[in-house]
Amino acid sequence: MKIFDSAILDLPFFNDEHRNLADKLEKWVFTNWERQDNDAEICPRVRGRHYTKLLGKEGWFNDIIGEKINKRPDLRSICLIREAFSYLDDLIDFAFSIQTLSSAAIDWFGSAAQREIYIPKARSGDIIGAFSLSEPEVGSDISAISCKATSVPTGFRIEGSKSWISNGDIADFCCVLVRTGEGPSALGLSLFVLPLSDCSNNTISRFPVDFIAHRACANFEFNGHLANVSSIIGEAGLGFGYAMDVLNFYRVSVGAAAIGFSRRAQHAALQWCKRRQVVGGTLLHTQLSQSKFSEIELQLHSSALLVARAAWEYDVGSCGGSPRNSAMAKLHATESAQHIVDEALQLLGAIGLTEKSITAKLYRQVRSLRIYEGTSEIQRMIIAKGMKID
């Protein structure tokens, strides 16, 4: 089974360590190929817990979570993992991405005590994390957050709502961005890590949310929840910067997941067109089909190059990563994935619309990529800002 494009992996953006990882991933996907069918009828929330534990047991978090204190993991490796996992199963990729994303703020900016409490168990998959930024009236403009933490003698009292929290209804802990008031707008936000295992006094209420791509997600309502001062990650008032560091880094990997979905759609369409008989031969040999596949290939290569470049910059670039290039990678890969999956479904025709067809599944799964971790519109704003347009 070939998931990765060897021509891309042979570029100077990657080294032998990454190429060996790609081989390992392809073997792992082949070994676990039947999971997508065998687990299909299991509740996504149950699958989320199971997959997080599985990935921890098999060591897929080892080099990502807690590898080096206060240092970023290798983003190119994360991208390769997400590309392979999304090719296999949306929920396996989801379990990997949310666990690593939710652990990052603690890993990079947290205290030694916070790391000791959360990181080893997150790495093993024994506890599940969530990362909460959005609110009912606040989406991409994170600086407008209104969920508030008021100082009290015992620490902080948190009041307000948070929305669209991935893993929210199965998480054991959550990193939450709230307003503590050290300054105006983004300057008054702090990042807290809150355990969710003991909310018996109803100070945190969780409400499951169902998306078109089924996965564990919830909204939170904080009703005077008391948090210790030791729950603040890093320094009070600097939470916005911490959250942006995490999002800009992991945003590139969303593009990698989009590539995985796109390749799966491409391969499914190719297999169908090779055997689908039409007048004069197979569907693959018609000029219209070849035109579609050439466009898919062009979009895939463009996405792969943008993602590889952005990830390489974060890993070895002398000035760190570029939010502009991160945004370009995410934007192009996710928008292209939507088009590629749609074209693949069009090639399959009516069979591609059936509930259990791979294109129908991909159609539901790929749509959210253009929304979370910054909408496509926000990515365009980041790109324009990076151009320093006067």
ZIQUIFEN-V232444 format. One record per residue. N is the residue number from 1. RES is the residue in three letters. PHI is phi in whole degrees, 0 to 359 (999 if undefined). PSI is psi in whole degrees, -180 to 180 (none if undefined). Layout:
((N,RES,PHI,PSI) (N,RES,PHI,PSI))
This chain:
((1,MET,999,126) (2,LYS,248,113) (3,ILE,263,-42) (4,PHE,266,150) (5,ASP,274,111) (6,SER,298,-29) (7,ALA,295,-35) (8,ILE,288,-44) (9,LEU,295,-25) (10,ASP,280,-7) (11,LEU,289,159) (12,PRO,297,-10) (13,PHE,296,-24) (14,PHE,241,159) (15,ASN,235,-176) (16,ASP,298,-32) (17,GLU,299,-40) (18,HIS,288,-38) (19,ARG,294,-37) (20,ASN,294,-39) (21,LEU,297,-41) (22,ALA,299,-42) (23,ASP,298,-44) (24,LYS,297,-40) (25,LEU,294,-43) (26,GLU,297,-38) (27,LYS,293,-40) (28,TRP,293,-42) (29,VAL,298,-43) (30,PHE,299,-43) (31,THR,297,-34) (32,ASN,256,17) (33,TRP,301,-36) (34,GLU,284,-11) (35,ARG,301,-37) (36,GLN,298,-29) (37,ASP,266,-43) (38,ASN,294,-32) (39,ASP,262,2) (40,ALA,300,-34) (41,GLU,271,-3) (42,ILE,281,142) (43,CYS,307,132) (44,PRO,304,-32) (45,ARG,291,-39) (46,VAL,292,-43) (47,ARG,297,-37) (48,GLY,300,-45) (49,ARG,295,-43) (50,HIS,297,-45) (51,TYR,291,-38) (52,THR,298,-43) (53,LYS,294,-42) (54,LEU,299,-47) (55,LEU,295,-36) (56,GLY,293,-44) (57,LYS,298,-38) (58,GLU,269,7) (59,GLY,85,14) (60,TRP,285,-14) (61,PHE,266,-9) (62,ASN,302,-43) (63,ASP,268,4) (64,ILE,248,-50) (65,ILE,262,119) (66,GLY,73,20) (67,GLU,292,-46) (68,LYS,224,135) (69,ILE,296,128) (70,ASN,57,27) (71,LYS,232,151) (72,ARG,284,145) (73,PRO,285,176) (74,ASP,284,112) (75,LEU,290,-33) (76,ARG,298,-37) (77,SER,294,-42) (78,ILE,300,-42) (79,CYS,296,-41) (80,LEU,296,-42) (81,ILE,297,-45) (82,ARG,293,-36) (83,GLU,297,-42) (84,ALA,289,-45) (85,PHE,294,-39) (86,SER,291,-31) (87,TYR,298,-39) (88,LEU,282,-56) (89,ASP,199,130) (90,ASP,305,-43) (91,LEU,286,-26) (92,ILE,290,-44) (93,ASP,297,-42) (94,PHE,299,-45) (95,ALA,299,-43) (96,PHE,293,-47) (97,SER,292,-43) (98,ILE,288,-35) (99,GLN,294,-43) (100,THR,287,-39) (101,LEU,297,-46) (102,SER,289,-23) (103,SER,274,-18) (104,ALA,298,-45) (105,ALA,298,-40) (106,ILE,293,-44) (107,ASP,298,-42) (108,TRP,271,-36) (109,PHE,237,-8) (110,GLY,284,167) (111,SER,282,167) (112,ALA,300,-38) (113,ALA,294,-42) (114,GLN,296,-42) (115,ARG,298,-42) (116,GLU,295,-37) (117,ILE,288,-44) (118,TYR,254,-39) (119,ILE,294,-49) (120,PRO,301,-41) (121,LYS,285,-31) (122,ALA,292,-40) (123,ARG,296,-36) (124,SER,277,-10) (125,GLY,82,10) (126,ASP,283,-25) (127,ILE,233,153) (128,ILE,245,139) (129,GLY,252,164) (130,ALA,218,160) (131,PHE,226,117) (132,SER,242,117) (133,LEU,239,-51) (134,SER,293,158) (135,GLU,225,168) (136,PRO,305,-36) (137,GLU,251,8) (138,VAL,227,114) (139,GLY,253,-98) (140,SER,284,-22) (141,ASP,275,79) (142,ILE,296,-27) (143,SER,295,-14) (144,ALA,269,11) (145,ILE,304,138) (146,SER,241,-15) (147,CYS,305,126) (148,LYS,241,139) (149,ALA,247,113) (150,THR,261,134) (151,SER,293,131) (152,VAL,228,166) (153,PRO,306,-32) (154,THR,267,-2) (155,GLY,146,-109) (156,PHE,221,145) (157,ARG,252,121) (158,ILE,257,128) (159,GLU,229,138) (160,GLY,134,-175) (161,SER,240,147) (162,LYS,230,147) (163,SER,232,160) (164,TRP,55,48) (165,ILE,270,109) (166,SER,297,134) (167,ASN,70,7) (168,GLY,304,-37) (169,ASP,270,-1) (170,ILE,236,0) (171,ALA,287,148) (172,ASP,262,-20) (173,PHE,212,160) (174,CYS,214,134) (175,CYS,270,120) (176,VAL,236,129) (177,LEU,266,119) (178,VAL,225,165) (179,ARG,271,122) (180,THR,249,-11) (181,GLY,84,23) (182,GLU,290,-17) (183,GLY,193,178) (184,PRO,283,157) (185,SER,52,-127) (186,ALA,292,-19) (187,LEU,284,-10) (188,GLY,252,25) (189,LEU,251,141) (190,SER,231,150) (191,LEU,257,124) (192,PHE,250,149) (193,VAL,248,122) (194,LEU,240,128) (195,PRO,288,142) (196,LEU,248,6) (197,SER,284,-22) (198,ASP,233,79) (199,CYS,241,36) (200,SER,293,-20) (201,ASN,274,9) (202,ASN,63,26) (203,THR,280,-15) (204,ILE,232,116) (205,SER,255,136) (206,ARG,245,134) (207,PHE,235,109) (208,PRO,302,144) (209,VAL,237,134) (210,ASP,254,124) (211,PHE,259,170) (212,ILE,295,-31) (213,ALA,262,110) (214,HIS,293,128) (215,ARG,196,168) (216,ALA,286,122) (217,CYS,204,150) (218,ALA,204,161) (219,ASN,257,148) (220,PHE,246,145) (221,GLU,236,119) (222,PHE,265,120) (223,ASN,245,69) (224,GLY,74,33) (225,HIS,293,131) (226,LEU,267,126) (227,ALA,237,140) (228,ASN,288,156) (229,VAL,302,-32) (230,SER,291,-6) (231,SER,279,-15) (232,ILE,288,131) (233,ILE,274,125) (234,GLY,67,-136) (235,GLU,258,143) (236,ALA,300,140) (237,GLY,88,-8) (238,LEU,253,12) (239,GLY,298,-35) (240,PHE,299,-44) (241,GLY,296,-41) (242,TYR,298,-46) (243,ALA,297,-40) (244,MET,292,-37) (245,ASP,300,-45) (246,VAL,294,-47) (247,LEU,294,-44) (248,ASN,299,-38) (249,PHE,293,-53) (250,TYR,283,-16) (251,ARG,301,-35) (252,VAL,299,-38) (253,SER,290,-22) (254,VAL,297,-40) (255,GLY,299,-38) (256,ALA,295,-41) (257,ALA,298,-39) (258,ALA,299,-37) (259,ILE,295,-41) (260,GLY,299,-45) (261,PHE,299,-42) (262,SER,295,-44) (263,ARG,296,-39) (264,ARG,297,-41) (265,ALA,295,-43) (266,GLN,300,-47) (267,HIS,294,-39) (268,ALA,296,-42) (269,ALA,293,-40) (270,LEU,297,-45) (271,GLN,299,-42) (272,TRP,294,-46) (273,CYS,291,-25) (274,LYS,290,-29) (275,ARG,252,-11) (276,ARG,283,117) (277,GLN,273,131) (278,VAL,230,178) (279,VAL,299,121) (280,GLY,93,2) (281,GLY,146,-146) (282,THR,264,162) (283,LEU,299,-31) (284,LEU,298,-30) (285,HIS,270,5) (286,THR,279,150) (287,GLN,296,-37) (288,LEU,295,-43) (289,SER,295,-42) (290,GLN,296,-34) (291,SER,296,-42) (292,LYS,296,-44) (293,PHE,292,-33) (294,SER,293,-38) (295,GLU,293,-41) (296,ILE,299,-44) (297,GLU,296,-41) (298,LEU,299,-45) (299,GLN,293,-39) (300,LEU,297,-46) (301,HIS,296,-41) (302,SER,297,-44) (303,SER,297,-46) (304,ALA,299,-40) (305,LEU,291,-41) (306,LEU,295,-42) (307,VAL,294,-44) (308,ALA,298,-43) (309,ARG,297,-46) (310,ALA,294,-42) (311,ALA,293,-41) (312,TRP,301,-42) (313,GLU,300,-42) (314,TYR,293,-35) (315,ASP,279,-42) (316,VAL,230,-6) (317,GLY,297,140) (318,SER,294,-25) (319,CYS,251,18) (320,GLY,76,-165) (321,GLY,278,163) (322,SER,248,118) (323,PRO,304,-35) (324,ARG,296,-47) (325,ASN,289,-32) (326,SER,298,-44) (327,ALA,294,-40) (328,MET,297,-42) (329,ALA,297,-47) (330,LYS,294,-46) (331,LEU,298,-52) (332,HIS,294,-44) (333,ALA,293,-40) (334,THR,284,-40) (335,GLU,294,-39) (336,SER,294,-39) (337,ALA,299,-41) (338,GLN,301,-44) (339,HIS,291,-42) (340,ILE,295,-45) (341,VAL,296,-40) (342,ASP,296,-42) (343,GLU,294,-39) (344,ALA,296,-42) (345,LEU,296,-39) (346,GLN,297,-39) (347,LEU,293,-36) (348,LEU,286,-25) (349,GLY,75,-146) (350,ALA,301,-35) (351,ILE,296,-26) (352,GLY,288,-14) (353,LEU,268,-12) (354,THR,294,148) (355,GLU,308,-41) (356,LYS,261,8) (357,SER,289,152) (358,ILE,295,-35) (359,THR,291,-36) (360,ALA,295,-42) (361,LYS,297,-46) (362,LEU,296,-36) (363,TYR,300,-42) (364,ARG,289,-40) (365,GLN,287,-37) (366,VAL,283,-22) (367,ARG,296,-37) (368,SER,292,-22) (369,LEU,297,-25) (370,ARG,277,-1) (371,ILE,249,-58) (372,TYR,280,160) (373,GLU,58,36) (374,GLY,101,119) (375,THR,294,167) (376,SER,300,-35) (377,GLU,295,-40) (378,ILE,294,-38) (379,GLN,298,-39) (380,ARG,295,-37) (381,MET,294,-40) (382,ILE,296,-42) (383,ILE,297,-45) (384,ALA,297,-41) (385,LYS,297,-38) (386,GLY,292,-23) (387,MET,282,-11) (388,LYS,58,49) (389,ILE,291,127) (390,ASP,281,none))
